[in-house]
Amino acid sequence: MTAPQAEPQLHPSPVLLAAGAVIAQVFYPLVFGTARDLLTVTAVVLFCAASVTHAALTRGARCAVALLGVFAGGGLLVEILGLTTGFPFGEYSYAGGLGPTVAGTPVVIGLAWAMMAWPSWIAAGRLTRRRGSRIVVAAWALATWDLFLDPQMVGEGYWRWSDPEPGLPGVYGVPLTNYLGWLLVALVLMTLFAAVDDVHRAIPDRLDTVPIALLGWVYVSSIVAHTLFFGLPYAALWGAAGMGLVVLPVLGRSGPAGR
């Protein structure tokens, strides 16, 4: 008789890293200048580490490497392309404050792609197990996060567009081409990642608590911060509507959909 296999447990490492990222983001509106720059980079690094560590512990090292390669590496390359050519986001430039750069692009930008790609991918898996639809849902979740991100970062002066019009009603400084570019890139990167990750792998929902909680935190905290601290109520509305199409159904579900 074979001994029953031990039920997999939630590892504390991604929990602690996620908690650190949340704490850094909580203090972000309360500090200014260099301290805010440092918290920005710190929050992204901790968040990305939580996502990659969770991927490694629940899906294996291959998945974690793919997450970094496709989204951190691929995201950085796309940002360098955008900075050099204006495609696919429009012409923009960085103003500094975000740490080390490669070809003029802060390395932390690539980590930001990876940090949110994983919660978006996991959330999409809660809604569908079909590869094609999961790619679309995950890409939408990742791209609509930018409805919060870019208005905030432009307001902070981290980057700016040379021609920010036309934009979304009530949101200034960010052109529509940027959001369309995000969706295009998100679709391409999610398609590449889906070729590596096993979309039909059975993972207990409780093991994915960290990425789902982080996605919910980003959604709720962004609405609150944009409204109360950053003076960006229309960005809060657009982000709440766009990202909410994925986040709200996920938070309202108790388990993944069937295949």
C-alpha positions in Angstrom: 0.0 0.0 0.0 1.4 3.4 -1.0 1.3 6.3 1.5 -1.1 9.1 0.6 0.7 12.1 -0.9 0.9 15.2 1.3 -1.5 18.0 0.3 0.5 20.9 -1.1 0.7 23.9 1.2 0.9 27.6 0.7 4.6 28.6 1.1 5.3 31.7 3.2 7.9 33.3 0.9 5.4 34.8 -1.7 3.2 35.9 1.2 6.0 37.8 2.9 7.1 39.4 -0.4 3.6 40.4 -1.3 3.1 41.9 2.2 6.3 43.9 1.7 5.1 45.2 -1.7 1.7 46.2 -0.2 3.4 48.1 2.7 5.6 50.0 0.3 2.6 51.0 -1.8 0.7 52.1 1.4 3.5 54.5 2.3 3.9 55.7 -1.3 1.4 58.6 -1.1 2.8 59.7 2.2 6.4 60.5 1.0 7.9 62.7 -1.7 11.0 63.2 -3.7 13.7 60.7 -3.6 11.9 58.6 -0.9 8.9 58.2 -3.3 11.2 57.2 -6.1 12.8 54.6 -3.8 9.4 53.2 -2.7 8.3 53.0 -6.3 11.2 50.8 -7.3 11.0 48.8 -4.0 7.3 48.0 -4.4 7.8 46.8 -8.0 10.8 44.6 -7.1 9.0 43.0 -4.1 5.8 42.5 -6.1 7.7 41.0 -9.0 9.6 38.7 -6.6 6.3 37.6 -5.1 4.9 36.7 -8.5 8.0 34.9 -9.7 8.4 33.0 -6.4 4.8 32.0 -6.4 5.1 30.8 -10.0 8.2 28.7 -9.1 6.6 27.2 -6.0 3.3 26.3 -7.5 4.1 25.6 -11.2 7.8 24.9 -11.2 11.1 26.7 -12.1 10.3 26.5 -15.9 7.2 28.5 -15.4 9.0 31.1 -13.3 11.8 31.5 -15.8 9.3 31.8 -18.6 7.5 34.5 -16.6 10.7 36.5 -16.3 11.9 35.9 -19.8 8.6 36.6 -21.6 7.3 39.5 -19.5 10.3 41.1 -17.8 12.6 40.5 -20.8 10.0 40.9 -23.5 8.4 43.9 -21.8 11.7 45.7 -21.5 12.5 45.0 -25.1 9.1 46.4 -26.2 9.7 49.5 -24.0 13.1 50.0 -25.6 11.4 49.7 -29.0 8.8 52.1 -28.1 11.3 54.6 -26.7 13.4 54.4 -29.9 10.7 54.3 -32.6 7.4 55.4 -31.0 5.8 52.1 -31.7 3.5 50.7 -30.3 2.8 53.3 -27.5 3.5 56.6 -29.2 6.5 58.9 -28.7 7.5 59.3 -25.1 10.6 59.9 -22.9 11.7 59.0 -19.4 12.6 61.7 -16.9 14.7 59.6 -14.5 14.1 58.5 -10.9 13.4 54.9 -11.6 16.8 53.4 -11.2 19.2 51.7 -13.6 18.4 51.8 -17.3 19.1 49.8 -20.4 19.1 51.7 -23.7 17.4 54.6 -21.8 14.7 52.4 -20.4 14.5 51.7 -16.6 15.0 48.0 -15.8 12.2 48.2 -13.3 9.7 48.8 -16.2 10.3 45.2 -17.3 9.8 43.9 -13.8 6.5 45.8 -13.7 5.2 43.9 -16.7 6.1 40.6 -15.0 4.7 41.5 -11.6 1.2 42.1 -13.0 1.3 39.5 -15.7 1.2 36.7 -13.2 -1.8 37.8 -11.2 -3.6 38.6 -14.5 -2.8 35.1 -15.9 -4.0 33.4 -12.7 -7.1 35.5 -12.6 -8.0 34.6 -16.1 -7.6 30.9 -15.2 -10.3 31.4 -12.6 -12.7 32.4 -15.4 -11.8 30.1 -18.2 -9.5 27.1 -18.9 -9.6 27.5 -22.7 -6.3 28.6 -24.0 -7.4 31.3 -26.4 -10.0 32.9 -24.1 -7.6 32.8 -21.2 -5.0 34.7 -23.2 -7.5 37.4 -24.1 -8.8 37.7 -20.5 -5.3 37.8 -19.1 -4.2 40.4 -21.6 -7.2 42.5 -20.9 -6.5 42.5 -17.2 -2.8 43.4 -17.7 -3.6 46.1 -20.3 -6.4 47.8 -18.3 -4.1 48.1 -15.3 -2.4 50.8 -17.4 -5.6 52.8 -17.1 -4.4 53.4 -13.6 -0.6 53.3 -14.1 0.1 55.7 -16.8 -1.9 58.7 -15.6 -0.3 58.3 -12.2 3.3 58.0 -13.5 2.8 60.9 -15.9 1.4 63.0 -13.0 4.5 62.1 -11.0 6.8 63.1 -13.9 8.4 59.8 -14.5 7.7 59.9 -18.2 5.7 62.0 -20.7 4.4 61.8 -24.3 5.4 64.3 -27.0 1.8 64.2 -28.4 -0.6 63.1 -25.7 -3.8 63.8 -27.7 -6.3 62.4 -28.2 -6.7 60.7 -24.8 -9.5 59.3 -22.7 -12.1 61.9 -21.6 -11.0 63.4 -18.3 -7.5 61.9 -18.5 -4.7 64.1 -19.7 -1.1 63.5 -20.8 -1.7 59.9 -22.0 -2.7 59.2 -25.7 -5.1 56.5 -26.7 -2.3 54.9 -28.8 -0.6 54.0 -25.5 -3.6 51.9 -24.2 -3.9 50.2 -27.6 -0.2 49.5 -27.6 -0.5 47.9 -24.1 -3.3 45.7 -25.3 -1.4 44.6 -28.4 1.8 43.8 -26.4 -0.2 42.1 -23.7 -1.9 39.8 -26.2 1.5 38.9 -27.8 3.3 38.2 -24.6 0.4 36.2 -23.1 0.3 34.1 -26.2 4.0 33.4 -25.9 3.6 32.6 -22.2 0.7 30.3 -22.8 2.9 28.1 -25.0 5.0 27.4 -21.9 2.5 27.2 -19.0 0.1 24.2 -18.8 -3.4 25.9 -18.9 -5.1 22.7 -17.8 -2.9 22.0 -14.8 -5.1 21.4 -11.7 -3.9 23.8 -8.9 -6.0 24.1 -5.7 -7.5 27.6 -5.5 -6.0 28.3 -2.1 -2.5 28.0 -3.5 -3.2 30.9 -5.7 -4.4 33.2 -2.9 -1.3 35.5 -3.2 -1.7 36.5 -6.9 -5.5 36.9 -6.6 -5.1 39.0 -3.4 -2.5 41.1 -5.1 -4.7 41.7 -8.1 -7.6 42.7 -5.8 -5.3 45.0 -3.8 -4.0 46.7 -6.9 -7.5 47.3 -8.2 -9.0 48.6 -4.9 -6.0 50.6 -3.8 -5.6 52.2 -7.2 -9.2 53.4 -7.2 -8.8 54.8 -3.7 -5.4 56.4 -4.3 -6.3 58.0 -7.6 -9.4 59.5 -6.2 -8.2 60.6 -2.8 -4.4 61.2 -3.1 -3.5 61.7 -6.8 -6.3 63.9 -8.0 -7.1 61.6 -10.9 -10.8 60.7 -10.4 -11.4 60.1 -14.1 -8.4 57.7 -14.3 -9.9 55.9 -11.3 -13.3 55.6 -13.1 -11.7 54.3 -16.3 -9.5 51.9 -14.5 -12.4 50.7 -12.3 -14.5 50.0 -15.3 -11.9 48.4 -17.5 -10.0 46.3 -15.0 -13.2 45.5 -13.1 -14.4 43.4 -16.0 -11.9 40.8 -14.9 -11.2 41.5 -11.2 -14.8 41.7 -10.0 -16.0 38.4 -11.5 -12.8 36.7 -10.2 -13.3 38.0 -6.6 -16.9 36.9 -6.8 -16.0 33.3 -7.8 -15.2 30.5 -5.4 -13.3 28.3 -8.0 -12.1 28.0 -11.5 -14.3 27.4 -14.5 -14.4 24.1 -16.3 -12.4 23.4 -19.4 
